[in-house]
Amino acid sequence: KTHFLYSWTNLIFLYLFFTVSVSIQVLVPEVTRTTTLFASVTLRCDYSTSSNTQEVIVTWKYKSFCKDPILDLYSSAYQSAQQLGQDPANDCPDSQRTVRTVAQKRGSNEPTLGAEYRERKITIQNKADLQITEIMWWDNGVYFCQSTNTNHMLNYLESQVRGMDVNTPLMQVSFRRLFGLVWFI
């Protein structure tokens, strides 16, 4: 009986070991991206996995800034946080910012766009690159590339890497000029 129990324990251990050992790594080569309004941009992301790539779901998520790096840049609270080594634009829980799914793609299937992006020209090309045609001012934020292995029995193998800050310098200049005019009037 002991030998029988021991062999079953080994089989269960080996099954769990090989099932859990499936790994995914995500690489985002550029962590900051600046572009102009109405331009096209490709946010690069790549992943490697020990499993079949048809079993991988790539999800691009958008997160708004906690404090706007344009509007709040010169505020005393923003400056104080920066002096303490904090990033006031990004250091906050998701409950204090807008979080939404931009696009999701499983294997080589066509990507599915999130509800707020369905009328936009956005796609996931290659394995995991996010292509956004015509950047709008509300695209300013942080983007996350996430990959998940769907074949894993507990579906928890995922890797997440901070993606891109899409800044729109044209908007920054226009807003600062407008703010300057309003301030001095």
TORDREN-928868 format. One record per residue (C-alpha): residue in one letter; x, y, z. Coordinates in nm, 3 decimals, padded with zeros to 5 digits. Layout:
N
<r code="a" X="X" Y="Y" Z="Z"/>
...
END
This chain:
185
<r code="k" X="00.000" Y="00.000" Z="00.000"/>
<r code="t" X="00.281" Y="00.240" Z="00.081"/>
<r code="h" X="00.451" Y="00.171" Z="-00.252"/>
<r code="f" X="00.123" Y="00.229" Z="-00.438"/>
<r code="l" X="00.061" Y="00.558" Z="-00.257"/>
<r code="y" X="00.421" Y="00.665" Z="-00.316"/>
<r code="s" X="00.399" Y="00.603" Z="-00.693"/>
<r code="w" X="00.073" Y="00.801" Z="-00.720"/>
<r code="t" X="00.227" Y="01.087" Z="-00.527"/>
<r code="n" X="00.522" Y="01.089" Z="-00.771"/>
<r code="l" X="00.289" Y="01.087" Z="-01.070"/>
<r code="i" X="00.087" Y="01.377" Z="-00.932"/>
<r code="f" X="00.406" Y="01.569" Z="-00.855"/>
<r code="l" X="00.544" Y="01.511" Z="-01.206"/>
<r code="y" X="00.214" Y="01.614" Z="-01.364"/>
<r code="l" X="00.201" Y="01.935" Z="-01.162"/>
<r code="f" X="00.570" Y="02.007" Z="-01.225"/>
<r code="f" X="00.541" Y="01.980" Z="-01.602"/>
<r code="t" X="00.208" Y="02.161" Z="-01.611"/>
<r code="v" X="00.327" Y="02.455" Z="-01.401"/>
<r code="s" X="00.666" Y="02.477" Z="-01.573"/>
<r code="v" X="00.511" Y="02.631" Z="-01.886"/>
<r code="s" X="00.654" Y="02.980" Z="-01.891"/>
<r code="i" X="00.583" Y="03.307" Z="-02.064"/>
<r code="q" X="00.817" Y="03.602" Z="-02.090"/>
<r code="v" X="00.711" Y="03.943" Z="-02.223"/>
<r code="l" X="00.949" Y="04.199" Z="-02.370"/>
<r code="v" X="00.860" Y="04.563" Z="-02.438"/>
<r code="p" X="01.169" Y="04.720" Z="-02.600"/>
<r code="e" X="01.061" Y="05.084" Z="-02.557"/>
<r code="v" X="00.920" Y="05.195" Z="-02.223"/>
<r code="t" X="00.841" Y="05.553" Z="-02.326"/>
<r code="r" X="00.694" Y="05.664" Z="-02.654"/>
<r code="t" X="00.620" Y="06.020" Z="-02.764"/>
<r code="t" X="00.408" Y="06.098" Z="-03.066"/>
<r code="t" X="00.195" Y="06.375" Z="-03.214"/>
<r code="l" X="-00.180" Y="06.396" Z="-03.251"/>
<r code="f" X="-00.329" Y="06.208" Z="-03.549"/>
<r code="a" X="-00.005" Y="06.017" Z="-03.611"/>
<r code="s" X="00.014" Y="05.639" Z="-03.627"/>
<r code="v" X="00.212" Y="05.454" Z="-03.364"/>
<r code="t" X="00.320" Y="05.095" Z="-03.308"/>
<r code="l" X="00.377" Y="04.991" Z="-02.948"/>
<r code="r" X="00.614" Y="04.698" Z="-02.967"/>
<r code="c" X="00.571" Y="04.388" Z="-02.757"/>
<r code="d" X="00.706" Y="04.039" Z="-02.796"/>
<r code="y" X="00.666" Y="03.723" Z="-02.594"/>
<r code="s" X="00.831" Y="03.386" Z="-02.578"/>
<r code="t" X="00.668" Y="03.078" Z="-02.441"/>
<r code="s" X="00.744" Y="02.712" Z="-02.399"/>
<r code="s" X="00.390" Y="02.624" Z="-02.506"/>
<r code="n" X="00.207" Y="02.646" Z="-02.838"/>
<r code="t" X="00.158" Y="03.010" Z="-02.943"/>
<r code="q" X="-00.204" Y="02.930" Z="-03.037"/>
<r code="e" X="-00.265" Y="02.889" Z="-02.662"/>
<r code="v" X="-00.148" Y="03.242" Z="-02.577"/>
<r code="i" X="-00.381" Y="03.537" Z="-02.534"/>
<r code="v" X="-00.220" Y="03.880" Z="-02.581"/>
<r code="t" X="-00.405" Y="04.165" Z="-02.411"/>
<r code="w" X="-00.318" Y="04.533" Z="-02.440"/>
<r code="k" X="-00.457" Y="04.748" Z="-02.157"/>
<r code="y" X="-00.471" Y="05.124" Z="-02.122"/>
<r code="k" X="-00.439" Y="05.302" Z="-01.788"/>
<r code="s" X="-00.485" Y="05.675" Z="-01.750"/>
<r code="f" X="-00.229" Y="05.871" Z="-01.555"/>
<r code="c" X="-00.295" Y="05.918" Z="-01.183"/>
<r code="k" X="-00.196" Y="06.282" Z="-01.202"/>
<r code="d" X="-00.171" Y="06.434" Z="-01.545"/>
<r code="p" X="00.197" Y="06.494" Z="-01.628"/>
<r code="i" X="00.092" Y="06.794" Z="-01.838"/>
<r code="l" X="-00.173" Y="06.963" Z="-01.624"/>
<r code="d" X="-00.019" Y="06.886" Z="-01.285"/>
<r code="l" X="00.351" Y="06.907" Z="-01.374"/>
<r code="y" X="00.408" Y="07.242" Z="-01.205"/>
<r code="s" X="00.181" Y="07.188" Z="-00.904"/>
<r code="s" X="00.350" Y="07.177" Z="-00.564"/>
<r code="a" X="00.203" Y="06.831" Z="-00.489"/>
<r code="y" X="00.343" Y="06.688" Z="-00.813"/>
<r code="q" X="00.684" Y="06.848" Z="-00.757"/>
<r code="s" X="00.698" Y="06.729" Z="-00.394"/>
<r code="a" X="00.618" Y="06.373" Z="-00.493"/>
<r code="q" X="00.892" Y="06.379" Z="-00.756"/>
<r code="q" X="01.144" Y="06.508" Z="-00.502"/>
<r code="l" X="01.057" Y="06.209" Z="-00.283"/>
<r code="g" X="01.140" Y="05.976" Z="-00.572"/>
<r code="q" X="00.776" Y="05.898" Z="-00.650"/>
<r code="d" X="00.608" Y="05.900" Z="-00.988"/>
<r code="p" X="00.284" Y="06.095" Z="-00.931"/>
<r code="a" X="00.169" Y="06.018" Z="-01.285"/>
<r code="n" X="00.174" Y="05.641" Z="-01.223"/>
<r code="d" X="00.190" Y="05.568" Z="-00.848"/>
<r code="c" X="-00.172" Y="05.501" Z="-00.758"/>
<r code="p" X="-00.408" Y="05.204" Z="-00.740"/>
<r code="d" X="-00.614" Y="05.115" Z="-01.046"/>
<r code="s" X="-00.929" Y="05.220" Z="-00.859"/>
<r code="q" X="-00.811" Y="05.584" Z="-00.892"/>
<r code="r" X="-00.761" Y="05.575" Z="-01.269"/>
<r code="t" X="-00.934" Y="05.467" Z="-01.588"/>
<r code="v" X="-00.843" Y="05.112" Z="-01.689"/>
<r code="r" X="-00.971" Y="04.952" Z="-02.007"/>
<r code="t" X="-00.885" Y="04.678" Z="-02.251"/>
<r code="v" X="-00.767" Y="04.814" Z="-02.587"/>
<r code="a" X="-00.737" Y="04.487" Z="-02.778"/>
<r code="q" X="-00.705" Y="04.114" Z="-02.721"/>
<r code="k" X="-00.582" Y="03.841" Z="-02.953"/>
<r code="r" X="-00.561" Y="03.463" Z="-02.915"/>
<r code="g" X="-00.289" Y="03.294" Z="-03.120"/>
<r code="s" X="-00.313" Y="03.395" Z="-03.486"/>
<r code="n" X="-00.684" Y="03.485" Z="-03.466"/>
<r code="e" X="-00.805" Y="03.835" Z="-03.545"/>
<r code="p" X="-00.787" Y="04.072" Z="-03.246"/>
<r code="t" X="-01.099" Y="04.180" Z="-03.059"/>
<r code="l" X="-01.114" Y="04.549" Z="-02.970"/>
<r code="g" X="-01.238" Y="04.679" Z="-02.636"/>
<r code="a" X="-01.574" Y="04.860" Z="-02.630"/>
<r code="e" X="-01.421" Y="05.210" Z="-02.632"/>
<r code="y" X="-01.197" Y="05.124" Z="-02.930"/>
<r code="r" X="-01.430" Y="04.941" Z="-03.171"/>
<r code="e" X="-01.471" Y="05.240" Z="-03.404"/>
<r code="r" X="-01.094" Y="05.303" Z="-03.417"/>
<r code="k" X="-00.829" Y="05.169" Z="-03.653"/>
<r code="i" X="-00.640" Y="04.957" Z="-03.401"/>
<r code="t" X="-00.496" Y="04.609" Z="-03.438"/>
<r code="i" X="-00.245" Y="04.367" Z="-03.291"/>
<r code="q" X="00.010" Y="04.279" Z="-03.557"/>
<r code="n" X="00.298" Y="04.033" Z="-03.565"/>
<r code="k" X="00.280" Y="03.837" Z="-03.238"/>
<r code="a" X="00.191" Y="04.119" Z="-03.000"/>
<r code="d" X="00.259" Y="04.471" Z="-03.141"/>
<r code="l" X="-00.024" Y="04.720" Z="-03.088"/>
<r code="q" X="-00.085" Y="04.940" Z="-03.395"/>
<r code="i" X="-00.290" Y="05.257" Z="-03.330"/>
<r code="t" X="-00.379" Y="05.467" Z="-03.633"/>
<r code="e" X="-00.459" Y="05.831" Z="-03.561"/>
<r code="i" X="-00.356" Y="05.900" Z="-03.203"/>
<r code="m" X="-00.613" Y="06.112" Z="-03.019"/>
<r code="w" X="-00.547" Y="06.333" Z="-02.716"/>
<r code="w" X="-00.733" Y="06.087" Z="-02.488"/>
<r code="d" X="-00.484" Y="05.812" Z="-02.585"/>
<r code="n" X="-00.231" Y="05.978" Z="-02.353"/>
<r code="g" X="-00.158" Y="05.724" Z="-02.079"/>
<r code="v" X="00.021" Y="05.403" Z="-01.994"/>
<r code="y" X="-00.018" Y="05.086" Z="-02.199"/>
<r code="f" X="00.042" Y="04.733" Z="-02.073"/>
<r code="c" X="00.118" Y="04.428" Z="-02.283"/>
<r code="q" X="00.006" Y="04.110" Z="-02.110"/>
<r code="s" X="00.026" Y="03.749" Z="-02.225"/>
<r code="t" X="-00.160" Y="03.459" Z="-02.070"/>
<r code="n" X="-00.127" Y="03.087" Z="-02.137"/>
<r code="t" X="-00.479" Y="02.948" Z="-02.178"/>
<r code="n" X="-00.370" Y="02.586" Z="-02.173"/>
<r code="h" X="-00.257" Y="02.597" Z="-01.812"/>
<r code="m" X="-00.499" Y="02.410" Z="-01.588"/>
<r code="l" X="-00.527" Y="02.702" Z="-01.342"/>
<r code="n" X="-00.490" Y="02.973" Z="-01.611"/>
<r code="y" X="-00.268" Y="03.192" Z="-01.397"/>
<r code="l" X="00.056" Y="03.198" Z="-01.591"/>
<r code="e" X="00.089" Y="03.551" Z="-01.715"/>
<r code="s" X="00.351" Y="03.818" Z="-01.748"/>
<r code="q" X="00.290" Y="04.188" Z="-01.745"/>
<r code="v" X="00.531" Y="04.460" Z="-01.840"/>
<r code="r" X="00.476" Y="04.833" Z="-01.820"/>
<r code="g" X="00.424" Y="04.947" Z="-02.174"/>
<r code="m" X="00.422" Y="05.292" Z="-02.324"/>
<r code="d" X="00.346" Y="05.642" Z="-02.212"/>
<r code="v" X="00.195" Y="05.803" Z="-02.518"/>
<r code="n" X="00.245" Y="06.177" Z="-02.486"/>
<r code="t" X="00.116" Y="06.430" Z="-02.733"/>
<r code="p" X="00.358" Y="06.726" Z="-02.745"/>
<r code="l" X="00.125" Y="06.922" Z="-02.975"/>
<r code="m" X="-00.143" Y="06.912" Z="-02.706"/>
<r code="q" X="00.109" Y="07.012" Z="-02.439"/>
<r code="v" X="00.215" Y="07.322" Z="-02.631"/>
<r code="s" X="-00.145" Y="07.417" Z="-02.718"/>
<r code="f" X="-00.263" Y="07.369" Z="-02.360"/>
<r code="r" X="00.025" Y="07.567" Z="-02.215"/>
<r code="r" X="-00.042" Y="07.854" Z="-02.455"/>
<r code="l" X="-00.412" Y="07.845" Z="-02.375"/>
<r code="f" X="-00.340" Y="07.825" Z="-02.002"/>
<r code="g" X="-00.097" Y="08.116" Z="-02.034"/>
<r code="l" X="-00.358" Y="08.325" Z="-02.214"/>
<r code="v" X="-00.627" Y="08.246" Z="-01.960"/>
<r code="w" X="-00.385" Y="08.303" Z="-01.672"/>
<r code="f" X="-00.278" Y="08.645" Z="-01.792"/>
<r code="i" X="-00.623" Y="08.770" Z="-01.898"/>
END
